[in-house]
Amino acid sequence: MIPEFEKLRDDEVEILLKAPAYVSVLIAGADDNIDKSEIQKAIQLAKVKQQKARESLLGYYKAVGERFENDFMTMIEELPHKAAERGPAINRELKKLNLILPKLNKTFSTEFYASLKDIAKKIAESSGGILGYLSVSYEEAKLMELTMINDPAKK
């Protein structure tokens, strides 16, 4: 188990472990279309984060990495297919982090939040555009800041 999670309930740990997949589906599907490059980027990011995350998050991303692809693909299948319905469902799940993050070590929660925002940015940049420019859609840009999650650094 991840030391930071010892004081958490199982349902809280589950939300934390699913958070990168929720963020990936939210951003990838912002335009109603989750394309192949966004799926590949999300899976690749989960693998990279297992080795190149901030030191305090390495154990977390090893646990996430074991289940990320399954969580991600299951969410794509089970969540509503229209962004207008899927977005609010994911927002409800991500808002639960606002009750969980204050229970964690401030360094861990701050780095966790920054890492989720990094995932959002990289997923948004993974599809579309011309030569890498204008690759972030308006819908993705609105969601990339993950405003449904309170920034733990500001508490």
BELJOHU-V960922 format. One line per field, one symbol per residue. ss: DSSP state (2 for helix, 1 for strand, 0 for the rest). phi: phi as a letter, one per 40 degrees, with the letter a starting at -180 (. if undefined). psi: psi as a letter, one per 40 degrees, with the letter a starting at -180 (. if undefined). Layout:
# BELJOHU-V960922
ss = ???
phi = ???
psi = ???
This chain:
# BELJOHU-V960922
ss = 00222000022222222222222222220000000222222222222222220022222222222002222222222200002222222222222022222220022222222222222222220000010010000222222200000002220
phi = .cdccdcccdccccccccdccdcccdcccdbgbccdccccccccdcccccbbcddcbdcdccccdcbddccccccdcccdccdcbcdcccddccccccccdcccdcccccccccccccddccccccbggbfgcfcccdccdccdcfccbcccccb
psi = ihdeedeiiddddddddeddddddddddedeehhiddddddddddddddddfiideedddddddddedddddddddddiiehddddddddddddddddeddeeihdddddddddddddddddddeeiaihfeifehidddddddefeehhhdde.
